[in-house]
Amino acid sequence: MNAFHSNWTKPFFARHSGEYYIEDFELLTTILSALKWQQFNGDIKMVTDLIGYEYYQRLGIASVWNAGIDYSLEKTVDVDIDPYTFWAAGKLYALRQQQGPCVMLDTDFIIWESLTEELIKHELTVIHREDITEEVYPGLDKFILNDTYEINQSFDWGVLPCNTAFTFINNEQFKEEYTRCAIEFMQNTKARDPLIYMVFAEQRLISMCASKNNIDIFSFSDVNMLFHSSQKTFTHIWGHKSYLQSHPEERERFCKRCMLRILRDFPFMLDTLLGVNELNKYIDSEMIHEIELSQA
């Protein structure tokens, strides 16, 4: 089962100045996400732009994507897309160019077992559905759109949106319609709001397009079960990232746990990770000794 990560770097520069970087904890989840997908499910690649490509090459971690790094987002994302408002636009452009069936996987989402047998039963699979709240998913009247653009009147505004941190699509026609609708929406907005506009394009239009085409959406979980301690199949750190940024002790503990898991499950990564200055501080002598014993 083919999967892809994506990383469009322009949203970083819409919020930061200086040299591009990725937080250490997200680099570690990215590595785990890629390696675990290969272990249990299939090939995975990274779709990024030139800055992203050069960054991964400089770190020396490009090999974690066994299907390689594609920097086509350098040319495929339209120049009029606002990276501040549409910070996840890159994944939609990346999805549009993939051959199906394929899995769209966020870099902070880790899958710990095989899903292929279940995935192939469905045309569209997501990790979970989302409730419609006015703050996140408002009605059409809250959007400021170009006068020449109109959202499809046949869309059902009552259908629940989808969380797309993990998404499987096995219907080429649907993939084309969904990405086309999302990109057209992003090209025809006037306001700068990084919440309601992005989640509409990414997470509400997918369910609207599916409903319009009578495509059932299979969900692996719900938002409560996804973060329940008894759930062992998925890890999504999305809501935890801001906490890690502001709590250095928890950040260190989290990064050491990730590093230990990577080295226990994939000891061949030791030399690669020792060469990454941003990450090798989380490797201690006990970890190295454990890896050496496991390889003896």
C-alpha positions as CSV (number, residue, x, y, z in Angstrom):
1,M,0.0,0.0,0.0
2,N,1.6,3.3,-1.1
3,A,1.6,6.3,1.2
4,F,3.0,9.8,1.2
5,H,4.0,12.4,3.7
6,S,3.9,16.0,2.6
7,N,5.7,19.2,3.7
8,W,5.1,22.6,2.0
9,T,7.6,24.9,3.6
10,K,6.0,28.3,2.7
11,P,3.7,28.3,5.7
12,F,6.8,28.3,7.9
13,F,8.0,31.5,6.4
14,A,4.6,33.1,6.6
15,R,5.0,32.8,10.4
16,H,8.8,32.9,11.0
17,S,11.9,34.6,9.9
18,G,15.3,33.1,9.5
19,E,16.4,29.7,8.4
20,Y,13.9,26.8,7.9
21,Y,13.7,24.2,10.6
22,I,11.4,21.5,12.0
23,E,11.0,20.9,15.8
24,D,13.0,18.0,17.1
25,F,10.0,16.2,18.4
26,E,8.3,16.4,15.0
27,L,11.4,15.2,13.2
28,L,11.3,12.1,15.4
29,T,7.6,11.4,14.8
30,T,8.2,11.9,11.1
31,I,11.0,9.2,11.2
32,L,8.8,6.8,13.2
33,S,5.8,7.4,11.0
34,A,7.8,6.6,7.8
35,L,9.6,3.6,9.2
36,K,6.5,2.1,10.9
37,W,4.5,2.5,7.7
38,Q,7.2,0.5,5.8
39,Q,7.4,-2.1,8.5
40,F,3.7,-3.0,8.4
41,N,2.0,-1.5,5.3
42,G,4.2,-0.7,2.3
43,D,6.2,2.1,0.5
44,I,6.2,5.7,1.5
45,K,7.6,8.9,0.0
46,M,7.9,12.5,1.0
47,V,6.3,15.2,-1.3
48,T,7.8,18.6,-0.5
49,D,9.4,21.6,-2.2
50,L,13.1,22.5,-2.8
51,I,13.7,23.9,0.7
52,G,12.2,20.9,2.3
53,Y,14.2,18.6,0.1
54,E,17.5,20.3,0.8
55,Y,16.6,20.4,4.6
56,Y,16.1,16.6,4.8
57,Q,19.2,16.0,2.7
58,R,21.3,18.3,5.0
59,L,20.0,16.4,8.0
60,G,20.9,13.1,6.4
61,I,17.5,11.5,6.9
62,A,16.3,11.3,3.3
63,S,16.6,7.5,3.4
64,V,13.7,7.1,5.8
65,W,11.4,7.4,2.8
66,N,12.0,4.2,0.9
67,A,10.1,5.6,-2.1
68,G,12.2,8.7,-2.1
69,I,11.7,12.5,-1.8
70,D,9.7,14.3,-4.5
71,Y,10.1,18.1,-4.4
72,S,7.3,18.8,-7.0
73,L,5.5,21.1,-4.7
74,E,8.1,23.7,-5.7
75,K,6.2,24.0,-9.0
76,T,2.7,22.5,-8.5
77,V,1.3,24.7,-5.7
78,D,-0.2,27.8,-7.3
79,V,1.5,31.1,-6.5
80,D,-1.7,32.8,-5.5
81,I,-2.4,30.3,-2.6
82,D,-1.9,32.1,0.7
83,P,0.4,30.0,2.9
84,Y,-0.7,31.7,6.0
85,T,-4.4,30.9,5.6
86,F,-3.9,27.6,3.7
87,W,-1.0,26.1,5.7
88,A,-2.0,22.5,4.7
89,A,-2.5,23.3,1.0
90,G,0.6,21.3,0.1
91,K,-0.9,18.0,1.1
92,L,-3.9,18.6,-1.2
93,Y,-1.7,19.4,-4.1
94,A,0.4,16.4,-3.3
95,L,-2.7,14.2,-3.1
96,R,-3.8,15.4,-6.5
97,Q,-0.7,14.1,-8.2
98,Q,-0.6,10.6,-6.6
99,Q,-1.7,7.4,-8.3
100,G,-4.4,5.6,-6.4
101,P,-5.0,3.7,-4.3
102,C,-2.9,5.7,-1.8
103,V,-2.7,6.8,1.8
104,M,-2.2,10.5,2.8
105,L,-0.4,10.5,6.1
106,D,0.6,13.4,8.3
107,T,4.1,13.4,9.7
108,D,2.8,13.5,13.3
109,F,0.7,10.4,12.8
110,I,2.2,6.9,13.5
111,I,0.5,3.6,12.6
112,W,1.7,0.6,14.7
113,E,0.2,-2.3,12.7
114,S,-1.0,-3.5,9.3
115,L,-4.1,-1.9,7.9
116,T,-4.0,-3.1,4.3
117,E,-6.6,-5.8,4.7
118,E,-9.2,-3.4,6.0
119,L,-8.3,-0.5,3.7
120,I,-8.8,-2.4,0.5
121,K,-12.5,-3.0,1.5
122,H,-13.3,0.7,1.2
123,E,-13.2,3.6,-1.4
124,L,-12.5,6.2,1.3
125,T,-11.1,5.8,4.8
126,V,-10.2,8.4,7.4
127,I,-9.1,8.2,11.0
128,H,-12.3,9.8,12.4
129,R,-15.2,12.2,11.7
130,E,-15.5,15.5,13.4
131,D,-18.4,17.3,15.0
132,I,-19.8,20.5,13.3
133,T,-19.2,23.4,15.6
134,E,-19.7,27.1,14.6
135,E,-16.2,28.1,15.7
136,V,-14.5,25.6,13.5
137,Y,-17.0,24.6,10.8
138,P,-19.3,27.6,10.3
139,G,-22.0,28.0,7.6
140,L,-21.5,29.4,4.2
141,D,-22.4,32.9,5.2
142,K,-19.1,33.2,7.3
143,F,-16.9,32.9,4.2
144,I,-15.7,35.8,2.1
145,L,-15.3,34.6,-1.4
146,N,-14.6,36.0,-4.9
147,D,-17.7,37.3,-6.6
148,T,-17.2,35.0,-9.6
149,Y,-16.9,31.8,-7.4
150,E,-19.8,29.7,-6.0
151,I,-19.6,26.6,-3.8
152,N,-21.5,23.7,-5.3
153,Q,-25.1,24.1,-4.3
154,S,-25.7,20.3,-4.1
155,F,-23.2,19.9,-1.2
156,D,-24.7,18.7,2.1
157,W,-23.7,21.1,4.9
158,G,-25.0,18.6,7.5
159,V,-22.5,15.8,6.7
160,L,-19.8,15.4,9.3
161,P,-16.3,16.5,8.3
162,C,-13.3,14.1,8.3
163,N,-10.1,14.4,10.1
164,T,-7.5,13.8,7.3
165,A,-4.4,13.1,9.3
166,F,-4.8,9.6,7.9
167,T,-6.7,9.3,4.7
168,F,-7.0,6.4,2.2
169,I,-8.6,7.0,-1.2
170,N,-9.3,4.2,-3.7
171,N,-11.4,6.1,-6.2
172,E,-9.5,8.1,-8.8
173,Q,-12.6,10.1,-9.9
174,F,-13.4,11.1,-6.3
175,K,-9.8,12.1,-5.7
176,E,-9.8,14.3,-8.7
177,E,-13.1,16.0,-7.7
178,Y,-12.2,16.5,-4.1
179,T,-8.8,18.0,-4.8
180,R,-10.2,20.2,-7.6
181,C,-13.0,21.5,-5.3
182,A,-10.5,22.2,-2.5
183,I,-8.0,24.0,-4.7
184,E,-10.7,26.1,-6.4
185,F,-11.9,27.1,-3.0
186,M,-8.4,28.1,-1.8
187,Q,-8.0,30.1,-5.0
188,N,-11.2,32.1,-4.5
189,T,-11.1,33.3,-0.9
190,K,-10.5,36.9,0.3
191,A,-10.0,36.6,4.0
192,R,-7.0,35.6,6.0
193,D,-8.1,33.1,8.6
194,P,-5.9,30.0,9.2
195,L,-8.7,27.9,10.8
196,I,-12.1,27.9,9.2
197,Y,-10.9,28.3,5.6
198,M,-8.2,25.5,5.8
199,V,-10.4,23.0,7.6
200,F,-13.2,23.6,5.2
201,A,-10.9,23.0,2.2
202,E,-9.2,20.0,3.7
203,Q,-11.7,18.3,6.0
204,R,-15.2,19.4,5.2
205,L,-15.1,19.3,1.4
206,I,-13.9,15.7,1.5
207,S,-17.1,14.6,3.2
208,M,-19.3,16.9,1.1
209,C,-17.8,15.5,-2.1
210,A,-18.2,11.9,-0.8
211,S,-21.8,12.5,0.1
212,K,-22.5,14.1,-3.3
213,N,-21.1,11.0,-5.0
214,N,-22.7,8.4,-2.7
215,I,-19.4,7.2,-1.4
216,D,-19.4,5.7,2.1
217,I,-16.7,6.9,4.5
218,F,-15.1,4.3,6.7
219,S,-13.7,5.7,10.0
220,F,-11.1,3.7,12.0
221,S,-11.9,5.5,15.3
222,D,-13.5,8.4,16.9
223,V,-11.8,11.4,18.5
224,N,-12.3,10.0,22.1
225,M,-11.1,6.5,21.3
226,L,-8.1,7.8,19.3
227,F,-6.6,9.3,22.5
228,H,-7.8,6.6,24.9
229,S,-5.0,4.6,26.7
230,S,-6.5,1.3,25.5
231,Q,-6.0,2.3,21.8
232,K,-2.7,0.8,20.5
233,T,-3.0,1.1,16.7
234,F,-2.5,4.9,16.2
235,T,-0.6,7.7,17.7
236,H,-1.4,11.3,16.7
237,I,0.5,14.1,18.6
238,W,-1.3,17.0,16.9
239,G,-2.8,18.5,20.1
240,H,0.3,17.8,22.1
241,K,2.8,19.7,20.0
242,S,2.1,23.2,21.6
243,Y,2.5,21.6,25.0
244,L,5.9,20.1,24.0
245,Q,7.1,23.5,22.7
246,S,6.4,25.2,26.0
247,H,7.4,22.5,28.4
248,P,11.1,21.6,28.0
249,E,11.2,18.7,30.4
250,E,8.3,17.0,28.8
251,R,9.8,17.7,25.4
252,E,13.1,16.0,26.4
253,R,11.2,13.0,27.9
254,F,9.1,12.7,24.7
255,C,12.0,12.9,22.4
256,K,14.0,10.3,24.3
257,R,11.0,7.9,24.2
258,C,10.8,8.4,20.4
259,M,14.5,7.9,20.0
260,L,14.6,4.8,22.1
261,R,11.6,3.3,20.1
262,I,13.3,4.1,16.8
263,L,16.6,2.5,17.9
264,R,15.0,-0.6,19.4
265,D,12.8,-1.3,16.4
266,F,15.3,0.0,13.7
267,P,18.8,-0.3,15.1
268,F,20.3,0.3,11.6
269,M,19.2,3.9,12.1
270,L,21.8,4.5,14.9
271,D,24.6,5.9,12.7
272,T,22.1,8.1,10.8
273,L,20.7,9.6,13.9
274,L,24.1,10.1,15.5
275,G,24.9,12.3,12.5
276,V,21.9,14.6,13.1
277,N,23.0,17.4,15.4
278,E,19.3,18.4,16.1
279,L,18.6,14.9,17.4
280,N,21.8,13.1,18.7
281,K,21.5,14.8,22.1
282,Y,18.7,12.4,22.8
283,I,20.9,9.3,22.3
284,D,22.7,8.3,25.5
285,S,25.2,5.5,26.3
286,E,22.6,3.2,27.6
287,M,20.7,3.3,24.3
288,I,23.9,2.6,22.3
289,H,24.8,-0.3,24.6
290,E,21.3,-1.8,24.3
291,I,21.5,-1.5,20.5
292,E,25.0,-3.1,20.5
293,L,23.7,-6.0,22.6
294,S,20.7,-6.6,20.3
295,Q,23.0,-6.8,17.3
296,A,25.6,-9.1,19.0
